[in-house]
Amino acid sequence: MTATEALPVTTTVRAACPHDCPDTCAMLVTVADGRATEVRGDPEHPFTRGGLCVKVNNYVDKVYSPDRVLHPLRRTGPKGSGRFTRISWDDALDEIASRFRATIAEHGPEAIMPVSYLGTEGILNGLNVGDPFFNKLGATIAERTYCDSGACTAYTMTIGATAGVDPESLVHSRYIIIWACNMISTNLHLWPFVAEAQRRGAKVVVIDPVRHQTARRADWHLPIRAGTDGALALAMMHVIIEEGLTDDGYVRDHTVGYDELVERVRRYTPEWAETETGIPAADIRTLAREYATTQPSMIRIGVAIERHAGGGQTVRSIACLPALVGAWRRVGGGLLQLPLWAFPVNWGALMHPELATPGTRVVNQFLLGRALTGELGLDPPITALMVYNSNPMVVCPEQAKVAAGLAREDLFTVVSDHFLTDTARYADLVLPATTQLEQPDIMFSWGHFYVSLNTPAIAPLGEAVSNTELFRRLAARMGFTEPCFRRTDEELIAEAFDWSSPVMQGITVESLRETGWARLNLPSADEYAPHAEGNFPTPSGKTEFRSSVAAEAGNFVIPLFRQGSNEFQPGGVVDPLPHYVPPRETADTGYRLNLVSPKSHAYLNSSAADQPAQRRVQGEPVVTIHPRDAAERGIADGQYARVFNDRGQFVALARVTDEIAPGTVLSPMGAWPKNTKDHSTVNAVNPFVFADLGNAPTFSDTRVEIEAC
């Protein structure tokens, strides 16, 4: 380097992983001369501990990918062809406003429907960023119950909106059940706390149809038949009560409905549960005894727990267990679902439900294919669609119907994204979105107790804009004058939390700019036992074995998942006591194998599924099948197989192994159809039918057959 050459100016910027993941990692971004050169985990963050997972450790490659959409695009070829030409932002906004106004004039505003979820998890740019706009517009309200909706309904019916166990407190647990969760793939940063508890002598049990990475590191793996977890939980309660293993004092002081529960579970014997779950009755008894007598015991439930016909009642049953044995008394005892309940997020200011027109219809996004093909008989029909933070061609069931609906020439579709996804290829207009390194945001977590501030590391590339800026521009074009549509990102951050809440004491935006993150003002993980003396956020203040909310309100979806709307709830009668709901699809359908479609190891839903590094790690789509089932069908390891039912089909490489239970097959979701052998993925065969509570999906309640290609 000569004396006249300047050294690059290098800085480190504090950021937060944007993915819909419980870990919400604190990131450090290295920037040299205005260009991000590296992302790494913050070694000082007690949960991140310096490591990032395979989904995000090369995030810079995504930001600077040559395939990024960096300018507004207008379709020039047939829908699905992926042929577009660059246009200006003014032209794009004018066209959207013109088409939306024309749609409203001809059909009314409900003919417009937003489609979104958590392509980014930031409070500003995530789940609710478009809600005020579409509420004001009067568009169809999109119900978004992809993840944890049924579990949230069941959980709050039983123990209320409590954060439950501090994940860091797991080091104090003596007995840990990881239920329907491949933690090492989907909650990686929690595993060190489990491993530390294990090192200290705790027993770790994994309940899952598959002997995955997490199960292989456990002390005991129970291979359960998919969709029968509720039967196991009820049988555990039967044993605990029958053998006098309850914590009588805790039950007396901090629960309601015990006598009715005793009567209810009397018939759920381990022998009955064995026929449902495939787990030997003796093992069920051992599990129940060890769980009850090894305190503190705790249960970590995964998202998959809700994804079958009886998912809601399964979570209700599991949520009853800790109170039954007094696990809540001690640090590290209880239940871990979503710590996000601890964060005082100002959801109303984000959604502005008061802007919605009373009586506006609600359509669940699982029904998108049917909504677009006319099978729902909607009046007016959906004639305009705006997709952001989502890729429905990958994440919605009935994939062929979604594609057929998106291919309609009379459907005006706008997609905002980083890349030309399979969904974007059907769009009339594609808008360029910023990545996390290019936008400010503030983050809660559904996996720990730390709030994080994401500071932009670089200027937006090309003409990309954040979701907040996109909806500011759209609102201005539509002539919306409410102050909420003019809020800057700084003002949105100031409204994101109730900063006066006791849990935010000592935390300010200014302090977060310095530190990047802060733990909520809660007792330390060595002291946090939130329900040692009861104090559950339920109507009774107790664990409700007999749920008053279920008895009075029936089935419901938490308004957060439906733009703040509480109208047109599913309602109906819900048995206030936990009970067993068997899988809906059985071998009687003619399809003998139960398909489960968990998250991929290297993708976050469909995010990163187009990136070369992640695709190399994940490999091409596979279907895992037990040797007995493979032999019956003449399928060899490593050959292509067709997986099918009456909803559709997809082709994947067969992986023959005894790591999966007989009668069950597994194919992870997330691959992009355009990158697969037959341009279809696992959601081509998944059902659109809801689970029993919260309009949750039934992706694990799917019967298929498989044949060699």
C-alpha positions in Angstrom: 0.0 0.0 0.0 1.4 3.4 -1.0 1.4 6.4 1.3 -1.5 8.0 -0.7 -3.8 4.9 -0.3 -6.2 5.2 2.5 -7.0 2.4 4.9 -10.6 1.2 4.7 -12.8 2.7 7.4 -14.1 -0.3 9.4 -16.9 -0.2 12.0 -19.0 -2.7 13.9 -22.7 -2.3 14.0 -25.1 -4.0 16.4 -27.9 -5.9 14.7 -30.4 -8.6 15.4 -31.3 -11.7 13.4 -34.6 -11.1 11.6 -35.8 -14.7 11.3 -39.0 -16.1 12.8 -36.9 -18.2 15.2 -37.0 -18.4 19.0 -33.3 -17.6 19.3 -33.4 -13.9 18.0 -29.7 -13.8 17.9 -27.7 -10.6 18.6 -25.4 -10.0 15.6 -22.3 -7.9 15.1 -21.9 -6.6 11.5 -18.5 -5.6 10.2 -18.7 -2.7 7.7 -15.8 -1.5 5.6 -16.2 1.6 3.5 -19.9 1.3 3.6 -20.0 -2.4 2.7 -20.9 -5.1 5.1 -18.2 -7.8 5.1 -19.2 -10.1 7.9 -21.9 -11.0 10.4 -21.2 -12.9 13.5 -22.9 -13.7 16.8 -22.4 -11.3 19.7 -20.2 -13.2 22.2 -21.4 -11.1 25.1 -25.1 -11.9 24.6 -26.0 -14.6 27.2 -28.1 -16.5 24.7 -26.4 -16.0 21.4 -22.9 -16.6 22.9 -21.1 -15.7 19.7 -22.6 -18.3 17.4 -25.0 -18.0 14.5 -26.7 -20.9 12.8 -26.3 -22.1 9.3 -29.4 -20.2 8.2 -27.8 -16.8 8.9 -24.0 -17.1 9.4 -23.4 -16.0 5.8 -26.2 -13.4 5.7 -23.9 -11.0 3.9 -24.1 -13.3 0.8 -27.9 -12.9 0.8 -27.6 -9.1 1.1 -25.2 -8.9 -1.9 -26.7 -11.7 -3.9 -26.7 -11.0 -7.7 -30.3 -12.3 -7.6 -31.6 -9.6 -5.3 -34.6 -7.6 -6.5 -33.3 -4.0 -6.3 -35.8 -2.1 -8.3 -39.6 -2.2 -8.9 -40.5 -4.6 -11.7 -43.5 -5.0 -13.9 -44.5 -8.4 -15.5 -43.9 -8.7 -19.2 -44.4 -12.4 -19.8 -47.1 -14.9 -18.8 -47.8 -15.3 -15.0 -45.3 -17.7 -13.6 -42.7 -17.0 -16.3 -40.6 -14.7 -14.1 -40.2 -12.2 -17.0 -40.2 -8.6 -15.8 -38.9 -5.2 -16.7 -37.7 -2.4 -14.5 -40.0 0.5 -13.7 -39.9 3.5 -11.4 -41.3 3.6 -7.9 -43.7 6.4 -9.0 -45.1 4.2 -11.7 -45.4 1.2 -9.4 -47.2 3.2 -6.7 -49.5 4.9 -9.2 -50.4 1.5 -10.7 -51.1 -0.1 -7.3 -53.3 2.9 -6.2 -55.1 2.9 -9.5 -55.8 -0.8 -9.5 -56.9 -0.8 -5.8 -59.3 2.1 -6.5 -60.7 0.3 -9.5 -61.2 -2.9 -7.6 -63.0 -1.0 -4.8 -65.2 0.8 -7.3 -66.2 -2.4 -9.0 -66.3 -5.0 -6.2 -65.8 -3.2 -2.9 -62.6 -3.2 -0.7 -63.0 -6.8 0.5 -62.0 -7.9 -3.1 -58.5 -6.9 -2.0 -56.6 -9.3 0.3 -53.2 -9.0 2.0 -51.0 -12.1 2.4 -48.2 -11.9 5.0 -46.6 -13.5 7.9 -43.1 -13.3 9.5 -40.6 -13.2 6.7 -39.0 -10.8 9.2 -39.8 -10.9 12.9 -39.1 -7.3 13.7 -41.8 -5.4 15.6 -41.7 -2.6 13.0 -41.3 -4.6 9.8 -42.8 -7.9 10.8 -46.2 -9.4 11.4 -48.3 -6.3 11.8 -46.6 -3.8 9.6 -49.4 -3.7 7.0 -52.3 -4.0 9.3 -53.2 -0.3 9.7 -53.1 0.1 5.9 -55.3 -2.8 5.1 -57.6 -2.1 8.0 -58.1 1.4 6.8 -58.5 0.2 3.2 -61.3 -2.2 4.3 -59.7 -5.1 2.6 -60.4 -8.7 3.6 -58.8 -9.4 6.9 -56.2 -12.1 6.6 -56.1 -14.6 9.4 -52.5 -15.8 9.8 -52.3 -19.0 11.9 -49.3 -20.7 10.5 -47.5 -21.1 13.8 -48.5 -21.5 17.4 -52.0 -20.1 17.1 -53.7 -23.3 18.3 -51.0 -23.7 21.0 -51.5 -20.1 22.1 -55.3 -20.6 22.4 -54.9 -23.8 24.4 -52.1 -22.4 26.5 -53.9 -19.2 27.5 -57.1 -21.3 28.2 -55.1 -23.3 30.7 -52.4 -21.1 32.4 -52.9 -17.7 30.8 -50.6 -15.5 28.9 -47.5 -16.3 31.0 -43.9 -16.4 29.8 -43.4 -19.6 31.7 -40.0 -20.9 32.4 -37.0 -18.7 31.7 -35.1 -20.7 29.0 -31.8 -19.9 30.8 -33.2 -21.5 34.0 -33.1 -24.9 32.3 -29.7 -25.4 33.8 -31.5 -26.0 37.1 -34.0 -28.5 35.7 -33.6 -32.1 36.8 -35.9 -33.7 34.3 -36.4 -32.1 30.8 -38.9 -33.3 28.3 -38.4 -31.9 24.8 -41.7 -32.5 23.1 -42.2 -32.2 19.3 -39.1 -30.1 18.9 -35.8 -30.8 17.1 -34.1 -28.2 19.2 -30.7 -28.5 17.5 -32.2 -27.5 14.2 -34.8 -25.0 15.2 -33.8 -23.7 18.6 -30.1 -24.2 18.6 -29.1 -21.7 21.2 -31.3 -23.3 23.9 -29.4 -26.6 23.6 -26.4 -25.5 25.6 -28.6 -24.8 28.6 -30.1 -28.3 28.2 -26.7 -29.8 27.8 -25.5 -28.1 31.0 -28.4 -29.4 32.9 -27.6 -32.9 31.5 -24.0 -32.5 32.6 -25.3 -31.7 36.1 -27.3 -34.9 36.2 -30.6 -34.0 34.6 -32.3 -36.6 32.4 -33.3 -35.4 29.0 -36.3 -37.1 27.2 -37.3 -36.4 23.6 -40.8 -37.3 22.4 -40.9 -37.3 18.6 -41.7 -39.7 15.8 -38.1 -39.2 14.5 -34.8 -39.9 16.1 -33.4 -36.6 14.9 -30.2 -34.8 16.0 -31.8 -33.7 19.3 -33.2 -37.1 20.1 -29.8 -38.7 19.5 -28.3 -36.5 22.2 -31.1 -37.2 24.7 -31.0 -39.8 27.4 -34.2 -41.3 26.3 -36.1 -41.1 23.0 -39.8 -42.1 22.8 -40.8 -42.6 19.2 -44.5 -41.6 19.3 -47.0 -42.1 16.5 -47.6 -38.7 14.8 -50.7 -36.9 16.1 -51.2 -38.9 19.2 -49.3 -36.7 21.7 -52.5 -35.9 23.5 -53.0 -39.5 24.4 -49.6 -39.7 26.0 -50.2 -36.6 28.1 -53.5 -37.8 29.3 -52.1 -41.2 30.2 -49.3 -39.5 32.1 -51.9 -37.7 34.1 -53.8 -41.0 34.7 -50.7 -42.6 36.2 -49.7 -39.5 38.2 -53.2 -39.3 39.8 -53.7 -43.1 40.2 -50.4 -43.6 41.9 -50.7 -40.6 44.2 -47.8 -38.7 42.6 -49.5 -35.3 42.6 -48.4 -32.3 44.6 -51.5 -32.1 46.7 -50.7 -28.7 48.2 -50.1 -27.1 44.9 -53.2 -28.7 43.4 -55.3 -27.5 46.3 -54.0 -24.0 46.4 -53.2 -23.1 42.8 -55.5 -25.1 40.4 -59.3 -25.4 39.7 -61.2 -28.3 38.3 -59.1 -31.1 39.8 -61.9 -33.4 40.8 -63.3 -33.2 37.2 -59.9 -33.8 35.8 -59.5 -37.0 37.9 -62.8 -38.3 36.5 -61.9 -37.3 33.0 -58.5 -39.0 32.9 -59.7 -42.2 34.6 -60.3 -43.9 31.2 -57.0 -42.8 29.6 -54.9 -45.7 30.8 -51.4 -46.4 29.7 -52.7 -49.6 28.0 -55.2 -47.5 26.0 -52.5 -45.0 25.2 -50.2 -47.7 23.9 -52.6 -48.6 21.2 -52.8 -44.9 20.2 -49.2 -43.8 20.5 -47.2 -47.0 19.8 -45.3 -46.4 23.1 -45.4 -49.4 25.5 -47.6 -48.9 28.5 -44.6 -49.7 30.8 -42.6 -46.8 29.2 -45.6 -44.5 29.7 -45.7 -45.4 33.4 -41.9 -44.9 33.7 -42.1 -41.5 32.0 -45.0 -40.3 34.3 -43.3 -41.5 37.4 -39.9 -40.0 36.6 -41.5 -36.7 35.5 -43.6 -36.4 38.7 -40.9 -37.4 41.1 -37.8 -35.8 39.6 -38.1 -32.1 40.5 -37.8 -29.5 39.1 -39.1 -31.0 35.9 -39.9 -29.0 32.8 -41.4 -29.4 29.4 -40.3 -27.6 26.2 -43.0 -27.9 23.5 -42.3 -27.2 19.9 -44.4 -25.6 17.2 -45.2 -29.1 15.8 -47.2 -30.0 18.9 -50.3 -28.3 17.5 -50.2 -29.5 13.9 -52.8 -32.3 14.0 -56.5 -32.6 14.5 -56.2 -32.5 18.3 -53.3 -30.2 18.6 -55.1 -27.7 20.8 -56.3 -30.3 23.3 -52.8 -31.8 23.3 -51.4 -28.5 24.5 -54.2 -28.1 27.1 -53.2 -31.5 28.5 -49.5 -30.8 28.6 -50.1 -27.4 30.2 -51.9 -29.2 33.0 -49.0 -31.4 33.9 -46.6 -29.0 35.7 -49.3 -27.8 38.2 -50.3 -31.4 38.8 -46.9 -32.3 40.1 -45.9 -28.9 41.5 -43.1 -28.4 39.0 -43.8 -24.6 39.1 -42.6 -24.4 42.7 -38.9 -24.4 41.7 -36.6 -22.5 39.4 -36.3 -24.5 36.2 -39.7 -26.2 36.7 -42.8 -25.8 34.6 -43.5 -25.3 30.9 -41.8 -23.4 28.1 -43.9 -22.3 25.1 -43.4 -18.6 24.2 -41.4 -16.3 26.4 -42.8 -13.5 24.2 -45.7 -13.1 26.6 -43.2 -11.3 28.9 -42.6 -8.4 26.5 -45.0 -5.4 26.8 -45.3 -4.9 23.1 -47.8 -2.2 22.2 -49.7 -4.4 19.7 -52.7 -1.9 19.4 -50.4 0.8 18.1 -49.0 -1.6 15.6 -52.3 -3.0 14.3 -54.7 -0.1 14.7 -57.8 -2.3 14.6 -60.0 0.7 15.2 -59.4 1.6 11.5 -61.1 -1.6 10.3 -64.7 -1.4 9.0 -67.0 -3.4 11.3 -68.2 -6.5 9.7 -65.2 -6.9 7.4 -64.8 -10.6 6.5 -62.0 -12.8 7.7 -60.3 -15.3 5.4 -57.6 -17.7 6.7 -54.4 -17.8 4.6 -54.5 -21.6 4.7 -57.5 -21.3 2.4 -55.7 -19.1 -0.1 -55.8 -21.6 -2.9 -59.5 -22.2 -2.4 -60.1 -18.5 -2.1 -58.4 -17.7 -5.3 -59.9 -20.5 -7.3 -63.4 -19.6 -6.2 -64.0 -22.7 -4.1 -64.9 -20.7 -1.0 -67.7 -18.9 -2.9 -66.5 -15.5 -1.7 -68.7 -12.5 -2.6 -67.0 -10.4 -3.7 -64.2 -12.7 -5.1 -60.6 -11.8 -4.5 -59.4 -9.8 -7.5 -56.3 -8.1 -5.9 -53.6 -9.5 -3.7 -50.7 -8.0 -2.0 -48.0 -10.4 -0.6 -45.2 -9.3 1.7 -43.2 -11.1 4.4 -44.4 -14.4 2.9 -44.1 -16.9 0.1 -47.5 -18.7 -0.1 -46.4 -20.9 -2.9 -44.2 -22.7 -0.4 -46.0 -22.2 3.0 -49.6 -22.6 2.1 -51.3 -26.1 1.7 -52.9 -27.3 -1.5 -50.0 -25.9 -3.5 -51.5 -26.7 -6.9 -54.6 -24.6 -6.1 -52.4 -21.7 -4.9 -50.6 -21.8 -8.2 -53.8 -22.0 -10.2 -55.2 -19.1 -8.3 -52.1 -16.9 -8.8 -52.2 -17.7 -12.5 -55.6 -16.0 -12.9 -55.2 -13.2 -15.5 -57.9 -11.2 -13.7 -56.0 -11.3 -10.4 -53.8 -8.2 -9.8 -50.9 -9.3 -7.6 -48.2 -7.3 -5.9 -45.3 -8.9 -4.2 -42.7 -7.2 -2.0 -39.6 -9.4 -1.5 -35.8 -9.7 -1.7 -35.9 -12.3 -4.5 -38.1 -13.6 -7.3 -39.7 -16.3 -5.2 -42.1 -18.8 -6.7 -44.9 -16.5 -5.6 -43.2 -13.4 -7.0 -43.0 -15.0 -10.4 -46.8 -14.8 -10.6 -46.9 -11.1 -9.7 -47.9 -8.2 -11.8 -45.6 -6.0 -9.8 -42.6 -6.9 -7.7 -41.2 -4.4 -5.2 -37.7 -4.4 -3.7 -37.5 -4.9 0.0 -34.6 -4.2 2.3 -32.8 -6.8 4.3 -32.1 -6.6 8.0 -28.8 -5.0 7.4 -30.5 -2.1 5.6 -33.4 -1.2 7.9 -33.9 -0.2 11.6 -36.1 -2.5 13.8 -36.6 -3.5 17.4 -37.1 -7.1 18.4 -38.9 -9.1 21.0 -38.1 -12.9 21.2 -40.3 -15.9 21.5 -37.3 -17.9 22.9 -35.7 -15.7 25.5 -36.0 -12.6 27.7 -33.8 -10.1 25.7 -35.1 -7.1 23.7 -32.8 -6.2 20.8 -32.3 -3.1 18.7 -31.4 -3.6 15.0 -29.3 -0.7 13.7 -28.9 -0.4 9.9 -25.4 -1.3 9.0 -25.5 -0.1 5.4 -27.6 2.0 3.1 -30.4 0.3 1.2 -29.1 -1.3 -2.0 -30.6 -0.1 -5.3 -34.1 1.2 -4.6 -35.0 -1.2 -1.9 -37.3 0.1 0.9 -38.3 -1.2 4.3 -41.8 -2.5 4.9 -42.5 0.6 7.0 -41.5 2.9 4.2 -43.5 0.8 1.7 -46.7 1.3 3.6 -46.0 5.0 4.2 -45.7 5.4 0.5 -48.9 3.4 -0.3 -50.9 5.2 2.4 -49.9 8.6 0.9 -50.8 7.4 -2.6 -54.2 6.3 -1.3 -54.7 9.6 0.4 -54.8 8.3 4.0 -54.4 11.1 6.4 -54.3 9.4 9.8 -51.2 10.3 11.8 -50.3 6.6 12.1 -49.5 6.5 8.4 -46.9 9.2 8.7 -44.9 7.7 11.6 -41.2 7.6 11.1 -39.2 4.5 12.1 -38.0 6.4 15.2 -41.6 7.2 16.2 -42.6 3.5 15.6 -39.7 2.3 17.8 -40.9 4.7 20.5 -44.4 3.2 20.3 -43.3 -0.4 20.0 -43.3 -1.1 23.8 -44.9 0.2 26.9 -41.6 1.6 28.1 -43.2 2.4 31.5 -43.8 -1.3 32.2 -41.8 -2.6 35.2 -40.1 -5.2 33.0 -38.7 -2.3 30.8 -37.2 -0.5 33.8 -33.7 0.7 33.0 -34.1 0.0 29.3 -34.4 2.9 26.9 -33.9 3.3 23.1 -30.8 5.3 23.9 -29.3 2.5 26.1 -30.1 -0.1 23.4 -28.2 2.0 20.9 -25.2 1.5 23.1 -25.6 -2.1 24.1 -27.7 -3.5 21.2 -29.8 -5.7 23.6 -30.9 -5.9 27.2 -32.6 -8.4 29.4 -36.1 -7.6 30.6 -36.2 -6.4 34.2 -37.1 -9.8 35.6 -35.5 -11.9 38.3 -32.3 -13.7 37.2 -32.4 -17.1 35.7 -31.2 -18.5 39.0 -34.2 -17.0 40.8 -37.0 -16.9 38.3 -39.9 -19.1 39.4 -43.0 -17.1 38.3 -45.7 -19.4 39.6 -44.1 -20.8 42.7 -47.1 -19.3 44.5 -49.6 -19.6 41.7 -50.4 -16.2 40.3 -51.4 -17.4 36.8 -52.8 -14.8 34.5 -56.1 -16.7 34.1 -59.5 -15.5 35.3 -59.1 -17.6 38.5 -55.4 -16.8 39.0 -54.8 -20.5 38.9 -54.0 -23.3 36.5 -57.4 -24.1 35.1 -57.8 -27.9 34.5 -61.4 -26.9 33.8 -61.0 -23.8 31.6 -63.4 -21.0 32.2 -62.3 -19.3 29.0 -63.1 -22.5 27.0 -66.5 -22.8 28.6 -67.4 -19.1 28.1 -65.7 -18.1 24.8 -65.4 -21.4 22.9 -62.8 -21.6 20.1 -60.9 -18.4 19.2 -57.9 -17.1 17.4 -55.8 -14.5 19.3 -56.5 -11.2 17.5 -52.8 -10.6 17.0 -53.0 -13.3 14.2 -55.9 -11.5 12.5 -55.0 -7.8 12.2 -56.5 -7.1 15.7 -60.0 -8.2 14.6 -62.1 -10.1 17.1 -65.1 -10.6 14.8 -66.1 -13.8 13.1 -64.2 -16.0 15.6 -64.6 -19.7 15.0 -66.6 -19.9 18.3 -68.6 -23.1 19.0 -68.6 -25.3 22.0 -65.3 -26.3 23.5 -65.1 -29.0 26.2 -63.6 -27.1 29.2 -61.7 -30.3 30.2 -58.7 -31.7 28.3 -59.6 -34.7 26.2 -58.2 -36.7 23.3 -58.9 -35.9 19.7 -57.4 -38.6 17.4 -55.8 -37.9 14.0 -58.4 -37.0 11.4 -56.7 -38.8 8.5 -56.3 -42.5 8.9 -55.4 -45.5 6.8 -59.1 -45.7 5.9 -58.4 -43.0 3.4 -56.5 -45.5 1.4 -53.2 -43.8 2.2 -51.3 -45.8 4.8 -48.4 -43.6 5.7 -48.5 -40.5 8.0 -46.5 -37.7 6.6 -44.9 -35.0 8.9 -43.2 -32.0 7.4 -41.0 -30.2 10.0 -38.8 -27.2 9.5 -35.6 -27.7 7.5 -32.3 -27.6 9.2 -30.8 -25.0 6.8 -33.9 -22.9 5.9 -36.2 -20.8 7.9 -39.5 -21.8 6.3 -38.7 -20.7 2.7 -36.1 -18.1 3.7 -32.6 -19.0 2.5 -33.9 -21.9 0.4 -32.7 -20.2 -2.7 -29.2 -19.5 -1.3 -26.4 -21.7 -2.6 -24.7 -22.3 0.7 -27.9 -23.3 2.5 -29.0 -25.5 -0.4 -25.7 -27.3 -0.2 -26.1 -28.0 3.5 -29.8 -29.0 3.2 -29.4 -31.0 0.0 -32.3 -31.7 -2.3 -35.7 -32.6 -0.9 -35.8 -36.0 0.8 -38.5 -38.3 2.2 -37.4 -40.3 5.2 -39.1 -43.8 5.4 -38.6 -46.8 7.7 -36.9 -49.9 6.1 -40.1 -52.0 6.6 -42.3 -49.5 4.8 -39.7 -49.0 2.1 -39.3 -52.8 1.5 -43.1 -53.2 1.2 -43.0 -50.6 -1.6 -39.8 -51.6 -3.3 -38.1 -48.4 -2.5 -34.3 -48.3 -2.1 -32.3 -45.7 -0.2 -31.2 -42.9 -2.5 -33.7 -43.4 -5.3 -36.4 -40.9 -6.2 -39.9 -41.6 -4.9 -43.3 -40.1 -5.6 -45.2 -39.0 -2.5 -48.9 -38.5 -3.3 -52.5 -38.4 -2.1 -55.7 -37.0 -3.6 -54.5 -33.4 -3.0 -51.3 -33.6 -5.0 -47.8 -35.1 -5.2 -44.1 -34.3 -5.0 -40.9 -36.1 -5.8 -38.1 -36.5 -3.3 -35.0 -38.7 -2.7 -35.9 -41.6 -0.4 -33.8 -41.8 2.8 -34.4 -45.3 4.3 -33.6 -45.5 8.0 -34.9 -46.8 11.3 -34.5 -43.3 12.7 -38.2 -42.9 11.9 -41.1 -44.9 13.3 -42.8 -47.4 11.0 -45.9 -46.0 9.4 -44.5 -42.5 9.5 -42.6 -40.6 6.7 -40.9 -37.3 7.0 -40.2 -34.6 4.4 -39.0 -31.1 5.6 -40.7 -28.1 4.2 -39.1 -24.9 2.8 -37.7 -25.9 -0.6 -38.7 -23.6 -3.5 -40.8 -25.5 -6.1 -38.8 -24.1 -9.0 -35.6 -25.8 -7.6 -37.2 -29.2 -7.1 -37.3 -32.2 -9.5 -41.0 -31.9 -10.3 -41.6 -28.3 -9.3 -43.7 -29.3 -6.3 -42.9 -29.6 -2.6 -44.4 -31.2 0.5 -47.2 -28.6 0.8 -48.7 -30.0 -2.4 -50.1 -32.9 -0.3 -50.8 -31.1 3.0 -54.5 -30.5 4.0 -56.2 -27.2 4.5 -58.3 -28.4 7.4 -57.9 -26.7 10.8 -57.0 -28.3 14.1 -59.4 -28.2 17.0 -58.3 -24.9 18.5 -57.0 -21.6 17.1 -57.5 -22.5 13.5 -54.0 -24.1 13.6 -52.7 -26.1 10.6 -52.9 -29.9 10.4 -49.6 -30.5 8.5 -48.8 -33.5 10.7 -52.3 -35.0 10.0 -51.5 -36.0 6.4 -51.9 -39.4 4.9 -49.9 -40.3 1.8 -48.6 -43.2 -0.2 -45.2 -43.5 -1.8 -43.9 -45.3 -4.8 -40.6 -45.6 -6.5 -40.1 -43.3 -9.6 
